[in-house]
Amino acid sequence: MLGIISPLMRVIEIPMLFLQKQLGTNKLAWVFLAPNLILFGLFSFLPIFLSAAYALTGGDNILLSDRPYVGMQNFATLADCRNYFDPNSCHSDFFWRAVWNTVWFVVLQVGFMVGFSLLTALILNREIRARGFFRAVFFFPVLLSPVVVALIWKWILQKHGVLNAALEGLGFEGHEWMLDGTWAFGWSVFLSVWAHMGFYTLILLSGLQAIPRDVYEAALMDRSTPWRTFRRITLPLLSPTMLVVLVLALIKGVQTFDEVFAFTGGGPGSATTFIIQYIYQTGFAGAPRLFGLASAASILLAIVLIVLTTLQMRANRSSFDG
């Protein structure tokens, strides 16, 4: 094997030595970075510029050359509301329903996600029996495909599903969980928390294990209560990790699509339609396909994510400087 690799490496060495002489050692690094930069540009930067171009054009033609320039009209259409808290008063009422559904989903999902992840991490950080087994159990849903997760819970919650069978076996009446907008939204929050909690638990668990043990030993010697130890030691030292978890959960919550789409399809009605599904339906699944309106909505979403990321960076900087 070495006899094959060695001549091959000598062949590669000849052009690399030539490039090193021509460019110098420092600039040679760009030769190795070029393939990744080209791919990153084609599949990341180019779609961003195309999305911005589509947002400034109208019509349902897919080619930019066939689309008329409309300027900021798509953004004005999305922002045309008499009362932003009432989607019925908006020109694009479906967009604002998706926005408010996303806001409420993020508030509930992130709150429960961070709370349960922190509680689980605190328990798994203790000396308990079969600790490794329980860590694997809580992380297992993260390994599943989002569509698989959605189909599992859809099977459980359907009219003749496992949950209704269990309720009827206990003498209670079953419920149409998937046809009730409030319950469908609540179960969507639960589904997302159940599927992703293990990932954030793992991050918080690593943060807990990074806290020096001697700090807790000193608190024990001072006869500090468990609650006081948690409030005065654990939370302050865990705050940088908590901040990362919070912002990651916020960004993930705003981008929610695949699980909920496979779980409810956005229904009943528009009860579980979120902003990513609105972009998908407007630009690809609807008729006519309003690429400009969908691109404008995606740019607004990107601005929100940039703001969240900036807040994370500033908060991280402040926590380290402080």
C-alpha positions, 0 to 999 in steps of 0.5 A: 500500500505504501508503495502506491501512496508514496509515488502518488504523493511525489506527483502531487508534490511537484505542482505544490512546490511550484505554487509555493515558489510562486505564491509564497508559504502564507498565500499557499493556504488559500489554495487549500481553502479554495475548494471549500470556499467555492462550494460555500459561495455556491451553496450559501452566498449565491442563494442569499443574493438570489433571494434578495434579487427575487424579493425585489421582483414580482410575478410567478416566473422563475427566471429573474430575466422574466420577472418585473422589478417591483422594488420594496413592494413585497416588503410593503405587502407583508407590512400592510396592517392596520393592527399588527396584533390582529392578523385579520387586519393585515393584507397578508393575514396568513403571514401574520398568523404564521408570525404570531404562531411562531412567536408563541411557539418560541416563547413556550418551547424555549421556556419549557426546553431550557427549564426541563433541560436544566432540571434533567442535567442537574439530575443526571449530574448527580451520583445516581444508579445507571446514570449512563443509561439515563443519559443515553435515554434522554439523548436518544430522541435527538438521533431520530429523524424529525419526520420519524418523531412526528409520525410516532406522535401522530400515531399516538395522538390520532383518533384511534391512537395509543393515547385515546385507547389508554384513556378509554381503558381507564374509563375516560373519553377520547379526544380528537387531539389533531382536530383541536387547534389549541391541543394541536399547538400544545402537542406541537410544543411538546413534540419539539421539546421531547425531540430536542431536549436531550441535545440541550441537556448534554450541553448543560451537563457539560457546563455543570461538569466544568464547575470546579468541585472544590467550590461545592465542597467549600459551600458544604463546609459553610453549611449552605443549603442546596437552594442557596448553593444552586442560586449562588454558585451553580447558576452564576457559573453556568450562565455562559452555557445557559446563554448559549443554550437559550440562543440556540433554542431561540434560533431553532424554535424560529426555524421550526418546520419539518417536525410540525409540518409532518405532524399536523401539516400546519393545521387544523386551519392555520393553528400550527402554521409557522413562518418557515411553512409560510415561506414554503407554501408561498414560494413552492407549494401554492398557486401561483408561486409567489417567489418574491413574497416568499423571498421577502419573508425569508429575508425578514426572518434572516434579519431576526436571526442575525439580531438574535445572534448579535445579542448572543455575541454581545451577551457572551462578551459582556459575561466574559468581560464582567 
